[in-house]
Amino acid sequence: MMSASRSIPYGFRSLLECLARAALLAQPDNLEQFMCTHITNMVRSRVEDCNDPKEVAFSHQEQWERMILKPPPPEAHGALNVCILGDTLSR
C-alpha cells in the first residue's frame, strides 16, 4: 500500500493552503479566474535564488495579504465615522 505522503508532491500542500486562505479572504465572484491569476502571480513573484515551492507559496501569501489586508488610511476612517454618525443623527 502506498503512503499518501509519498504520492503528494513536495510543496503542493503549502500551495493549496495558501491558495485556499487567499480565496477565503478575497471571496472572489469568479473562483476559477481568481485561482488562475493568484497562482500565475505567485510564479511571477518567485525570486531567482528560491526554488523551494513552500517558500515561494508562503512568501507570495505574505506579500498578497499585506496588500489586501492593509488598514485604510486615517482620512478614510474619519470619513466613515462622520458618515455613520451623520446617519445616526438623522434618524
C-alpha positions in Angstrom: 0.0 0.0 0.0 1.4 3.4 -1.0 1.6 6.1 1.7 -0.4 9.3 0.9 2.6 11.5 1.9 4.6 9.8 -0.9 2.0 10.5 -3.6 1.7 14.2 -2.8 4.4 16.3 -4.5 6.6 18.4 -2.2 5.1 21.8 -1.6 1.7 21.0 -3.0 0.0 21.1 0.4 1.6 24.5 1.1 0.4 25.8 -2.2 -3.1 24.6 -1.6 -3.2 26.1 1.9 -2.1 29.5 0.7 -4.5 29.4 -2.3 -7.4 28.4 0.0 -6.6 31.2 2.5 -6.4 33.8 -0.3 -9.7 32.7 -1.7 -11.4 32.8 1.7 -10.0 36.3 2.4 -10.8 37.7 -1.1 -14.2 36.0 -1.5 -13.9 36.3 -5.4 -17.0 36.2 -7.6 -15.2 34.1 -10.1 -13.2 31.5 -8.1 -11.6 29.8 -11.1 -10.3 33.1 -12.5 -9.0 34.2 -9.1 -7.1 30.9 -8.6 -5.5 31.1 -12.1 -4.5 34.7 -11.5 -3.2 34.1 -8.0 -1.1 31.1 -9.0 0.3 33.0 -12.0 1.2 35.9 -9.8 2.8 33.5 -7.3 5.0 32.0 -10.0 6.0 35.5 -11.3 6.9 36.7 -7.8 9.3 33.9 -7.3 12.8 35.1 -6.8 15.7 33.6 -8.8 17.5 32.1 -5.8 14.4 30.5 -4.3 13.1 27.3 -5.9 11.5 25.8 -2.8 7.8 25.7 -3.6 6.9 26.0 0.1 9.0 29.2 0.5 7.6 30.6 -2.8 4.0 30.0 -1.7 4.3 31.4 1.8 6.4 34.4 0.6 3.8 35.3 -2.0 1.0 34.8 0.5 2.6 37.2 3.0 3.1 39.9 0.2 -0.5 39.4 -1.0 -2.0 39.6 2.5 -0.1 42.8 3.2 -1.5 44.3 0.1 -5.1 43.1 0.6 -5.4 43.5 4.4 -3.6 46.8 4.8 -5.6 49.1 7.1 -7.5 52.0 5.4 -5.8 55.4 5.6 -6.8 57.6 8.6 -8.7 60.0 6.4 -11.0 57.2 5.2 -11.6 56.0 8.7 -12.5 59.6 9.8 -14.9 59.9 6.8 -16.5 56.6 7.7 -17.1 57.8 11.3 -18.7 61.0 10.1 -20.9 59.1 7.7 -22.1 56.7 10.4 -22.5 59.5 12.9 -24.4 61.6 10.3 -26.7 58.7 9.5 -27.3 58.0 13.2 -28.1 61.7 13.9 -30.5 62.0 11.0 -32.8 59.3 12.5 
